[in-house]
Amino acid sequence: MSINRISIYHLETLLWIDRLGTFSAAAERLNTTQPAVSARMRELEQRLGTTLFRRDGRTMSLTAAGRKLVRDCDPLLRDMQVALLGSGGFAEASGVVRIGAGEIAAASCLPAFVAALKADMPNVGLEIEIDLTANLIQQLLTGRTDIAFAAGPIAHPALKTRPIGEVALVWLASPAVAAAFGRGDSSQPVPVWSLASHSPIHGRMRDAIQASRITQKSLNLCNNARTMIDIAKVGGGIGIFPEPMVRAEIAGGTLTPIADMPALAPVEFHVAMRVSDTEPVLTRIFDEAAKLDLAEASA
């Protein structure tokens, strides 16, 4: 066994393969190529003198020896990272962290959180992606995202989550559309806009529309809240919007609340990360995110 020729990057690569399930996902997480990951694992097997992977058709899985090495090395590498951070603090931390967020979270809490995070960890690079909750969860599970801010309850055994508060929803339209709708003098059904069906918010929007005096034939869907806001501002119909995203429009008078509409339950948000991720930097970011309160961030 040539243990003196085994490097930390060999073991780190092995752990990421175990966490994410594939060589390609580990390569993406480590900012390298799949051939490079394969080469590292061949080197590790040769230097240990044992087989760590078995091929099952087109997929690879860990052998008993591979699983034991992962179990033994994971806490050792985590302790090493903690020790190194202990000498320099999180201000000396480096690497790239990928953060995913929905539009509403991005408009509510993300800017201030990111600014504070960069002040705390100036050498950590951030990659931020705004997407729908369903996509964010999938990206989190496959390792393409490290931390996600998402709407609705998140229940998956591979993820740990913390609630970070609620965001109110409001019925709005341009002043002219709101006035006409209130008088009931429109000869045509007033268009109403809702987020698309794969949004966790869609269900409560649909229920509210059914309880209102709006005809279902008027319902239109969009997967982008900002686009819906712009449509409503130019008189394109009624919308149900996250209050933090329309605060400026309400204050400026380009959108106005619609009276006598069914009440809308607020949307609950969570921060999530993979249970298997034990890196101190990711854990620190998750713990800081879990302290957020959307009610305060949106005030």
N, C-alpha and C positions, 0 to 999 in steps of 0.2 A: 504494500500500500504506500503510494507516494503522497502522504498527507501534506508534506511541505510544499507540494506543487498545487495544492487546492487553494483557490482564492475565494474571497468573500462573494465575488460576483457569481461564482459557480453555485454557491448555496442560495444566494438571493434569487437567482433565476429558477432554481428548483422550487423554491417556496412559491414564487409567482405562478409557475405552471400548476402547482397543486391548488392554489387559491382560485385561479381563473379557469382551469380545466383544459386549456389547450396551449400548444406552443405559440400559436399565432397571437393569442390574447396576451400571453406573457411578453412576447416581443413588442407588441404595441405599448404595453404598460412601461416597459423598460427602454422605450425609444430606440429599439434596435430592430433587426430583421429576424424572420423565422429561421433562415439558415444559420445565423449567428447563435440563436438559442439552441438549435440542434447540435451545433458544434460544441457549445459549452457542456451540454449534457453528455455527449460522447467522451469529452475530456474527463468529466467527473467520473463517469463509469470506469474508464480506463485507469484512472489514478486511484480509485477505490478498489478496483479489482472485483467489481460486482455489477450485476444488472439492476438498474433502477426503474426501467420501463419495459412493458411488454406491449406488443402491437395486437390490438383487437380489431381486425378488419382494417378500416381506415383511421381508427383512433388509437391513441396511446393511453395506457393507464399505468399507475405506479405498481411496482412489485411490493412484496412484503418488506424487502430491504429499503426500497424507496420511501415507503410510508413511515418506517421507523426513523429514517434519516430526517424526514420532514418534521416529525414529532419531536425529535431530539434537538434539531437546529433552530427551530422557530423561536423558542424562548431565549436561546443564546444570542441570536442576532438582534432580537428585540432589546435584550439587556445591553448589548453593545451600543445600540443606537441611543438608548437612554443615557448611558455613561458618557458618550461623546457629546450629547446635547447638554448634559449636566456640566460639562467643562466650559462650553461656550454659550449655553442657553439657546432658546429658540431663535434668537436673533441671528445665530450662526447656521441655522438649518437651511438646507438647500433642496433642490429637486423640483419636480413639477407636480402640481395638484390640479386635478380636473374637477370642476364644480359645475353641476347641472342645476338649472332652476326653471320653473315655469314663469310665464309673463308676470303673473300677479306677485309672486315672491320677488322677482327682479325689480318690480316697481315699488315694493313695500320695504324690504329689509336688506336686499343684497348690496346696494351701493355703500351704505355705511359699514356693513359687515366686512366687505372686501377692503375698504379703506383701512379699517382697524386691523385687519389681518395682515395687510402689507406693512403696516407700521410695526407689528409684532414680529413678522417674519419677512424682512425685506428681500432676502435672497431666495425665497421660494417663488418659483414662477407659477402663475395661475392661468389655467385655460378654462374659460367660462362659456357654457353653451346654454342657450335658451331654447326650451323645447316643451312639448306636451308631457304631462305626467306619465302616461303609459310608456312613452319613449324613454323618459328619464329613468324609470325603474328598470327597463330592459338594459339600458346602457350601464346602470349600476351593477346589475347582476353579471354582466359579461366583462366587467372590468374596464369599460371605456370611460366610466365616470367614477370618481372616488367619493364624492359627497353630493347629495341631491336635496334640494328644497322642493317639496312637491305637495300638491293639494290632495285632500281626502285622506281617509285612513289607509295605511300601508301595512299589509300583513303578509310577510314572507319569512320563512325560517332562516334564510340566508342573510337577512337584513336586520339591523337594529335601528330603531327610530325613536325620536323624541318630539312631542308636540311643541310648537312654537307660537301658538296663538291662532286667532281667527281674523278673517277679513270680511267686512260687510258687503252685501250686494245691493244695488239700487236700480230702480226703474228710471230711465232717463230718455229724453228726446230733445230735439231742437225746440226752442220756444214756440215756433209756428205749429209744428206737428203736435206738441203737447197741448196747445190751446185747441186745435181742431179736434183732437181725440177727446178732450174733456167735454167739448160741446156735442160730440157725436154727430157732426155735420159732414163727415167725409163720405163721399159717394162710393169709394173703394175701400176694401179692407186695408188697415194700416199695417205695413210690413213690420214684423218683429224679428229681432236678431238674437240668437243664442249661440253659445259656444258649441262646437261639434259634439257628436254623440260619444266619442271616445274621451271626452273631458269628464273628470269626476263631477264637475259643476253642472253638466248638462241635465242630469236627472232632476235636480231641484229647480232648474230653470223650466224644464218641461212641465213639472207639477204646478209651478206658479202660473204658467201660461194657461194651463187647463182650468185653473181656478179663477182666471181673469175673464174679462169680457172680450178678449181677443180671439178671433177665429183661428183655428188650427191651420187653415189654408194660408194664413199670413206668415207662418213660421219659416224663417231662413236660418241656415247654419253657417258658421265661419270658425276656422280653427285659430284665429288671431284676434285677440281682444282689441288691440290697437286699431286694426282695420275696422272693426265694428264701431268703435268710437268715432272714427273719421266719417263713416257712412252716416251715423246718426247726426253728427254735427252739421252736415249739409242737407238735412231734411230727409234722409233715406229711411226713416222708420224709428221704431221704439227699440231700445236695447236694455238688457240686464247687465250691469257692469260692476266690476270690483271698485269699491269706493276710492281706494288710494290712487287708482289709475285715472280717475275723472275729476279729481279735486280741483285742478286748474280750470277745467272746462266749466264746472259748476260756478266757481268763483268769478269767471269771466263772462258768464251768462250765455255761452254757446250751447250748453246743455242744461236742462232744467228737470227737476223731479216731476214725476207724474203722480197726481193725487189718486187716492182711492184704489190702489192696486194691492193685490195680495202681498202679505209680508214675506220676506225672503230670509231664510235661515243663513247665517254666516258660513263661510267656508273655512274649515280647519286645515292648518298646514303643519307639516312635519319635516324635520331634517332626518336624512337616512344615510347609512353607510353599510358596507358589508361586515358581517360578524367576524369573518376571517381576517380582516385588515387590522393588524395590531401595531402598525408603525406609529411611533410616538407623535410624529407630526400630524398624521391623519387623525389620531385620537384627540390631540389637542384642538384641532380645528373643529371636530365634531362636538367636543365638550363646550367650546365657545359658542358654536351655533345653537346648541341646545339651551343656552341662556337667553336667546332672543325672545322678545315679546312683541308680536306684530302690532298689538294695540299701542305700544309705546313707539315702535318704529314708524307707524303710520300717522302718529299724532302730529 
